[in-house]
Amino acid sequence: MDKHVGLMNDSYLGLVFKHNLATRPQDFVVTEEAVKRIEQNQATRRAQEDKERVPSQADLRKEYNQLRQRLFDLNQNAKCFEIRTNEAAGKIRNVEHQITEALKQKKAAADAGNLLGERNFEHAIQRLETELLDARQEFANNKRWSVQAARVLKAFDGHERIAELKAILDSPAKSDNEPK
């Protein structure tokens, strides 16, 4: 015999459980209706508690700081990706300039009859063209990320709440020690 069953038979709790199971089996069955009723009661209770709860200054300060931090982070992301996009565009211009210079040097080497120099510049041009493709891909990625960061910053809807919380937090609070 299982030791848990033996404990249930020997203890008062086991006897009460058996008695309740025999006399009121409906209390031990969970139905969809019971679950829905409980969820409705919980939702009503939570709504009532939220309505009655007055946020403290610390809670308001915490929310204010979180909103300001979120706005700061969004601004930083937008600036960061704008800078990265500009740097990638500069890198593209630089690589294109290097390709142009390498082509001029290759032509000069070909005119001078320097076959080794011409071949060397040809390899450099191929390497630079690969770098150019990579730089263009990096530019496209950064541009896409910059647009997304700007879109998220523009969609930030906490400006009104920040102003509201700032007004509440900056107003002089009445303390219990002040005379009435």
Secondary structure per residue as TSV (DSSP state, phi and psi in degrees):
chain	resnum	aa	ss	phi	psi
A	1	M	-	360.0	139.1
A	2	D	-	-66.5	139.0
A	3	K	H	-67.7	-28.3
A	4	H	H	-69.2	-36.4
A	5	V	H	-67.1	-38.5
A	6	G	H	-63.7	-40.1
A	7	L	H	-65.8	-37.0
A	8	M	H	-66.9	-36.5
A	9	N	H	-73.5	-31.2
A	10	D	H	-87.6	-18.9
A	11	S	S	-98.0	160.4
A	12	Y	H	-65.5	-39.2
A	13	L	H	-60.4	-40.6
A	14	G	H	-63.0	-41.0
A	15	L	H	-65.3	-41.8
A	16	V	H	-64.7	-42.8
A	17	F	H	-61.4	-46.9
A	18	K	H	-61.9	-42.4
A	19	H	H	-63.2	-47.3
A	20	N	H	-64.8	-37.0
A	21	L	H	-65.1	-36.9
A	22	A	H	-75.9	-38.7
A	23	T	H	-90.4	-31.1
A	24	R	-	-133.2	68.7
A	25	P	G	-67.1	-23.2
A	26	Q	G	-65.2	-23.2
A	27	D	G	-71.6	-18.2
A	28	F	G	-104.1	6.1
A	29	V	-	-110.8	126.5
A	30	V	-	-100.2	121.4
A	31	T	-	-111.8	166.3
A	32	E	H	-60.8	-38.3
A	33	E	H	-63.0	-42.1
A	34	A	H	-65.9	-40.3
A	35	V	H	-65.5	-43.8
A	36	K	H	-62.6	-41.8
A	37	R	H	-62.4	-43.7
A	38	I	H	-64.5	-42.9
A	39	E	H	-63.2	-39.8
A	40	Q	H	-64.6	-43.4
A	41	N	H	-62.6	-41.0
A	42	Q	H	-65.4	-42.1
A	43	A	H	-63.2	-42.2
A	44	T	H	-63.3	-43.3
A	45	R	H	-64.3	-43.9
A	46	R	H	-64.0	-41.3
A	47	A	H	-62.2	-42.4
A	48	Q	H	-64.3	-43.1
A	49	E	H	-64.5	-41.3
A	50	D	H	-63.8	-37.2
A	51	K	H	-69.4	-37.7
A	52	E	H	-80.6	-24.4
A	53	R	-	-76.5	124.6
A	54	V	-	-99.3	123.8
A	55	P	-	-68.0	141.6
A	56	S	-	-81.8	168.1
A	57	Q	H	-59.6	-38.0
A	58	A	H	-65.0	-40.8
A	59	D	H	-65.0	-41.8
A	60	L	H	-65.7	-40.6
A	61	R	H	-63.8	-41.2
A	62	K	H	-63.6	-45.5
A	63	E	H	-63.2	-42.6
A	64	Y	H	-59.7	-47.2
A	65	N	H	-64.1	-39.5
A	66	Q	H	-64.6	-42.8
A	67	L	H	-65.3	-42.7
A	68	R	H	-64.4	-39.1
A	69	Q	H	-65.1	-41.0
A	70	R	H	-63.0	-43.6
A	71	L	H	-63.5	-42.6
A	72	F	H	-60.7	-45.7
A	73	D	H	-61.5	-41.0
A	74	L	H	-65.6	-40.8
A	75	N	H	-62.7	-44.1
A	76	Q	H	-63.4	-41.6
A	77	N	H	-62.1	-44.2
A	78	A	H	-62.2	-44.9
A	79	K	H	-64.3	-43.7
A	80	C	H	-59.6	-48.2
A	81	F	H	-72.8	-28.1
A	82	E	H	-65.8	-44.4
A	83	I	H	-64.2	-44.3
A	84	R	H	-63.3	-37.1
A	85	T	H	-66.1	-43.6
A	86	N	H	-63.6	-40.1
A	87	E	H	-65.2	-39.1
A	88	A	H	-65.7	-38.3
A	89	A	H	-64.8	-40.4
A	90	G	H	-64.0	-37.5
A	91	K	H	-64.9	-39.5
A	92	I	H	-61.8	-46.6
A	93	R	H	-60.6	-41.8
A	94	N	H	-64.1	-45.1
A	95	V	H	-66.8	-39.8
A	96	E	H	-61.6	-40.3
A	97	H	H	-63.3	-42.8
A	98	Q	H	-62.5	-38.8
A	99	I	H	-64.0	-44.1
A	100	T	H	-60.1	-45.0
A	101	E	H	-64.6	-40.3
A	102	A	H	-65.7	-36.9
A	103	L	H	-65.3	-40.8
A	104	K	H	-62.8	-43.6
A	105	Q	H	-67.1	-36.4
A	106	K	H	-64.2	-42.6
A	107	K	H	-64.9	-41.7
A	108	A	H	-63.8	-39.3
A	109	A	H	-67.6	-37.2
A	110	A	H	-67.6	-40.1
A	111	D	H	-66.1	-32.4
A	112	A	H	-82.6	-8.3
A	113	G	T	80.2	18.9
A	114	N	-	-88.5	90.6
A	115	L	H	-68.3	-37.7
A	116	L	H	-64.8	-43.7
A	117	G	H	-65.3	-39.4
A	118	E	H	-62.5	-43.7
A	119	R	H	-65.6	-39.5
A	120	N	H	-62.2	-44.3
A	121	F	H	-68.1	-31.7
A	122	E	H	-62.7	-43.4
A	123	H	H	-64.8	-39.3
A	124	A	H	-63.6	-39.8
A	125	I	H	-64.2	-42.0
A	126	Q	H	-62.4	-43.2
A	127	R	H	-62.8	-42.2
A	128	L	H	-67.7	-34.6
A	129	E	H	-66.3	-37.2
A	130	T	H	-64.5	-43.0
A	131	E	H	-61.4	-37.6
A	132	L	H	-64.2	-42.4
A	133	L	H	-61.9	-43.3
A	134	D	H	-63.6	-42.0
A	135	A	H	-65.1	-38.5
A	136	R	H	-67.1	-38.2
A	137	Q	H	-65.1	-43.2
A	138	E	H	-61.8	-41.1
A	139	F	H	-62.1	-44.9
A	140	A	H	-62.5	-43.0
A	141	N	H	-63.0	-48.2
A	142	N	H	-63.8	-36.8
A	143	K	H	-64.5	-43.5
A	144	R	H	-63.2	-44.1
A	145	W	H	-66.0	-36.7
A	146	S	H	-64.2	-41.9
A	147	V	H	-63.3	-42.5
A	148	Q	H	-64.7	-42.6
A	149	A	H	-63.7	-39.8
A	150	A	H	-66.7	-38.4
A	151	R	H	-64.9	-42.8
A	152	V	H	-66.2	-40.4
A	153	L	H	-63.6	-42.0
A	154	K	H	-66.7	-32.7
A	155	A	H	-81.5	-6.1
A	156	F	-	-60.1	123.5
A	157	D	-	-109.5	21.3
A	158	G	-	-96.8	4.1
A	159	H	H	-61.7	-43.9
A	160	E	H	-65.3	-41.7
A	161	R	H	-66.5	-37.9
A	162	I	H	-61.3	-45.7
A	163	A	H	-63.2	-41.4
A	164	E	H	-63.2	-47.0
A	165	L	H	-65.9	-37.6
A	166	K	H	-61.9	-42.2
A	167	A	H	-63.6	-41.6
A	168	I	H	-66.8	-44.3
A	169	L	H	-74.2	-28.9
A	170	D	H	-82.1	-18.7
A	171	S	S	-71.9	145.4
A	172	P	-	-67.5	126.3
A	173	A	-	-86.9	141.3
A	174	K	-	-81.5	129.9
A	175	S	-	-103.0	167.6
A	176	D	T	-72.9	-17.4
A	177	N	T	-85.4	-14.3
A	178	E	S	-75.0	145.4
A	179	P	-	-70.3	147.2
A	180	K	-	-98.5	360.0
